[in-house]
Amino acid sequence: MKYQRLKDLREDKDIYQKDVAKLLKISQQYYSEYENGKRPIPVEYLIKLAEFYNTSIDYIVGITNEIKPYKRI
């Protein structure tokens, strides 16, 4: 599964794959493979990315089109 929204969110912040990879403490190559759907993304990385982009995991993976994160309980 290709994660186009990850690329879109990253580009909206004007940052590079290497910057996101550094946040996740992985290589740029690994992150590129996540973004392009060549490697499944671990849940802990999805959580970090959702928090970083201030959105929900559901938005990142395409379950919802609502970019705003859910209210926390």
N, C-alpha and C positions, 0 to 999 in steps of 0.2 A: 504494500500500500504506500503510495507516494503521499507525503505530507506537504502539499502545496501551501497550506496555511502557515506552517513553520517558516517557510521561505518568505511568504508575504509579511508575516509579523516581524521577521528579522530585517527585511528590507525597509519596512515602515520606520524602524528605529535607526536606519542607516548604519547598521553594523555588519560585520563580516562573519562568515562561518567560524573563522578562527576565534573570534570574540565569544561566540556562544560555546564553542568547544572548551575554551578556557574556563568559562563559568561552570561547565559540567565536569571539568577536569578530565577531559578526554582529548584525543587527537582531532584535528580538523577533518581528517579522512573519515574517522568514525562518524563524526557529526554529519558529514556530507552523505554518508550512507543512510543515516536515519532520515534525513530530509528527502532523499531520493527514493526511499522505500526499499532499499537493498538490505536493510538490517532492521529488525524490530526494535522499537524504543522501549527500554526498561521503564516501568511505572515510576520509579523514583526520579528519572529524568523528565518524564512528562509533568510530574508535580512541580519540579524546579522551573521548568519552562513556563508552565501556566502561571506560577507566581511571578516570574520575571516579566512576562508580557502582560500581567494583570488581566488574565482571561481564565477560561476553564479548560480542563482536559477535553471535555465534550466539544468545545469549539475547535481545538487543535485537531482532533481526529474526525471532525465533520459530522458529529451527531446533532449539533445545533448550529444555527447561523447567528445566534446571539453572542456577540463578542464580550459583553460585560460578564464578569465572573458572578457566580452565585453568591448570595449573602451567606455569610458564615453563621453557624448556629452558636 
